[in-house]
Amino acid sequence: MRLRTDRIPIREKGADEGKIPKVRAGVAKVRTAKRSNTRGKPRVWALGLGLILFFLGTGLFIFWDWGLSWWDEFRAEPIPPEAILPGEDFVVEMTGAEDLKMIWIEPGAFTMGSPVDEQGRWSDEGPQTRVRITRGFWIGKYPVTQEQWEAVMGSNPSRFEESGANAPVDYVSWEEAMRFSRILTNRYQAVERLPLDYVFTLPTEAQWEYACRAGTQTRFNTGDNIMDLERAGWYRSNSRGRTHPVGQKRPNEWGLYDMHGNVREWTRSWLGRYPGGTVSDFNGPAGGVVRVNRGGSWSITGQFCRAAYRHGNEPSFRYDNLGFRLALAPVF
């Protein structure tokens, strides 16, 4: 179709008012032709915009995933600047929960395991081994409580919430307990409060028994008889089928509570045979299937609450009689 130009007057620059402007034929054709050449550009822009949105979305996903990890590691309470010094007790400050009290344990030596004639003994408690603890460490005065767990992790997994916020956290796996420990390590390392080579972790099996015995070699750290256990821990005969707030029973000589009852406690070690003889800083085998947990619990009988009794579960295992006690210990 032929384009008409006689009705599209274009005023020349400098034309006087009232005069009939001269029309430059063909100009409208050129401009119309230029406009027609842009019809393919929206498709190019749409493709470019799609690529931009794709890469932007991918970047946001990566940033979001990293941000959640960062928030998980560094959320919660501020930490005061004082350094933690070997030889002194200290507290892990908590927001919205009672501070987590840590007791310093001096280096020393003890006999790990039980003699062959101990009442209730199991064969994996031998051969008795003399263990030297060459470096001191800290261990929780009490098991980690429900409110302390929630202050760090943001939720409470316990099956015994009715026992109260100051009851030990239960239904926690080894993996989750180690994650709790790593979060605290990251916070304290960020402000350079930890002693060199020390991290928050679980105690090794040897550290746990050393701290539990507190210099004793009896079945319980309060003595050999079942009445001695009554004074030290919550177990099947006195627990009424549930956990109880920490610190209600008698502590051992080093001021540690609930090591013979309430909940069993995860350790860092894999379950394995004792070497016998004399060793330093025994930590069990380098690998394995189950992690050791120690101490008695509200659900078991007295023979399973002894200082030497050993139990093991897979790292992902959870149960309502299983919790943990925090340690601040050297990395081996």
Residue pairs with C-beta under 8 A, 6 or more apart in sequence:
3 28
3 29
3 32
5 23
5 25
5 26
5 27
5 28
5 29
6 23
8 23
8 28
9 21
9 23
10 21
10 23
10 24
10 27
10 28
11 21
12 21
12 22
12 24
15 21
15 22
72 183
73 182
73 183
73 186
73 187
74 186
74 187
74 190
75 154
76 94
76 95
76 151
76 152
76 187
77 93
77 94
77 95
77 151
78 93
79 93
79 187
79 188
79 191
79 193
80 93
81 191
81 193
82 193
83 192
83 193
83 195
84 90
84 138
84 188
84 193
84 194
84 195
84 198
84 328
85 195
86 104
86 136
86 195
87 104
87 106
87 136
88 104
89 101
89 102
89 103
89 104
89 138
90 102
90 138
91 99
91 100
91 101
91 102
92 99
92 100
92 102
92 184
92 326
93 99
94 100
94 147
94 148
94 151
94 152
95 151
96 147
96 150
96 151
97 145
97 147
97 148
97 150
97 151
97 165
98 145
98 147
98 148
98 166
100 140
100 144
100 148
100 326
101 140
101 141
101 142
102 138
102 139
102 140
102 141
102 326
102 328
103 138
103 139
103 140
103 141
103 254
103 255
103 256
104 136
104 137
104 138
105 133
105 136
105 137
105 138
105 139
105 207
105 210
105 211
105 254
106 136
107 132
107 133
107 134
107 135
107 136
108 132
108 133
108 210
109 130
109 131
109 132
109 133
110 130
110 131
110 133
110 209
110 210
110 213
110 215
111 128
111 129
111 130
111 131
111 217
112 128
112 129
112 130
112 131
112 206
112 209
112 210
112 274
112 282
112 308
113 125
113 126
113 127
113 128
113 129
113 274
113 308
114 121
114 125
114 126
114 128
114 219
114 306
114 308
115 121
115 126
115 128
116 126
118 125
118 219
118 306
118 308
119 219
119 224
119 303
120 219
120 302
120 303
120 304
120 306
120 309
121 308
122 309
122 310
124 271
124 273
124 274
124 310
125 274
125 308
125 309
125 310
126 274
127 274
127 276
128 274
128 276
129 274
129 275
129 276
129 277
129 278
129 279
129 282
130 277
130 278
130 279
131 206
131 210
131 278
131 279
131 280
131 281
131 282
132 278
132 279
132 280
132 281
133 206
133 207
133 210
133 281
134 280
134 281
135 281
135 329
135 330
137 198
137 203
137 207
137 327
137 328
137 329
137 330
138 327
138 328
138 329
139 203
139 207
139 208
139 211
139 256
139 325
139 326
139 327
139 328
140 256
140 325
140 326
140 327
141 247
141 255
141 256
141 257
142 168
142 246
142 247
142 257
142 258
142 325
143 168
143 169
143 246
143 258
143 262
143 263
143 265
143 323
143 324
143 325
144 168
144 169
144 177
144 180
144 323
144 324
144 325
144 326
145 165
145 166
145 167
145 168
145 169
145 246
146 156
146 158
146 161
146 163
146 164
146 165
146 166
146 167
146 168
146 169
147 165
147 166
148 169
149 156
149 157
149 158
149 169
149 172
149 180
150 156
150 165
152 180
152 183
152 184
153 176
153 179
153 180
153 183
156 169
157 169
157 170
157 171
157 172
157 176
157 318
158 167
158 169
158 170
158 171
158 243
158 320
159 170
159 171
159 320
160 167
160 170
160 242
160 243
160 320
162 242
163 242
163 243
163 244
163 245
164 245
166 245
166 246
167 243
167 244
167 245
167 246
167 262
168 243
168 246
168 258
168 262
168 263
168 323
169 323
169 324
170 243
170 263
170 319
170 320
170 321
170 322
170 323
171 318
171 319
171 320
171 322
172 266
172 318
172 322
172 323
172 324
173 315
173 316
173 317
173 318
174 202
174 266
174 291
174 313
174 315
174 316
174 317
175 315
175 316
176 318
177 202
177 266
177 324
178 201
178 202
180 324
180 326
181 199
181 200
181 201
181 202
181 326
182 200
184 200
184 326
185 194
185 199
185 200
185 201
188 194
188 200
194 328
197 330
197 331
198 328
198 329
198 330
198 331
199 328
199 329
199 331
200 326
200 327
200 328
201 268
201 327
201 328
201 329
202 266
202 267
202 268
202 324
202 325
202 326
202 327
203 211
203 267
203 268
203 325
203 327
203 329
204 267
204 268
204 269
204 281
204 282
204 283
204 284
204 329
204 332
205 267
205 268
205 269
205 282
205 283
205 284
205 292
205 294
205 310
206 269
206 281
206 282
206 283
207 267
207 327
207 329
208 265
208 267
208 294
208 295
208 325
209 294
209 307
209 308
211 254
211 256
211 259
212 221
212 252
212 256
212 259
212 260
212 294
212 295
212 307
213 221
213 252
213 307
214 221
214 252
214 253
214 254
214 256
215 253
215 254
216 252
216 253
216 307
218 224
218 228
218 307
219 228
219 306
219 307
219 308
220 228
220 229
220 232
220 233
220 260
220 305
220 306
220 307
221 232
221 252
221 253
221 259
221 260
221 307
222 228
222 229
222 231
222 232
222 250
222 252
222 260
226 302
229 235
229 260
229 261
229 296
229 302
229 305
230 237
230 238
231 249
231 250
232 249
232 250
232 252
232 259
232 260
232 261
233 249
233 258
233 259
233 260
233 261
233 262
233 295
233 296
233 305
234 243
234 244
234 249
234 258
234 261
234 262
234 296
234 297
234 298
235 260
235 261
235 296
235 297
235 298
235 300
235 301
235 302
235 305
236 298
236 299
236 300
236 301
236 302
237 301
237 302
239 261
239 262
239 298
239 299
241 298
241 299
242 298
243 262
243 263
243 298
244 262
244 298
246 257
246 258
246 262
247 257
247 258
249 257
249 258
249 260
249 261
251 257
252 259
258 295
259 265
259 295
259 307
260 295
260 296
260 305
260 306
260 307
261 295
261 296
261 297
261 298
261 305
262 295
262 296
262 297
262 298
262 323
263 295
263 297
263 298
263 321
263 322
263 323
264 293
264 294
264 295
264 296
264 297
264 311
264 321
264 322
264 323
265 293
265 294
265 295
265 322
265 323
265 324
265 325
266 291
266 292
266 293
266 322
266 323
266 324
267 291
267 292
267 293
267 294
268 283
268 291
268 327
269 283
269 284
269 291
269 292
270 284
270 285
270 286
270 287
270 288
270 289
270 290
270 291
270 292
271 284
271 288
271 289
271 290
271 291
271 292
271 310
271 312
272 284
272 285
272 288
274 282
275 282
281 332
283 332
284 292
289 314
290 312
290 313
290 314
290 315
291 312
291 313
291 314
291 315
292 310
292 311
292 312
293 311
293 312
293 313
293 322
294 309
294 310
294 311
295 305
296 302
296 304
296 305
296 306
296 309
297 305
297 321
297 322
298 321
299 320
299 321
300 321
303 309
304 311
313 319
313 322
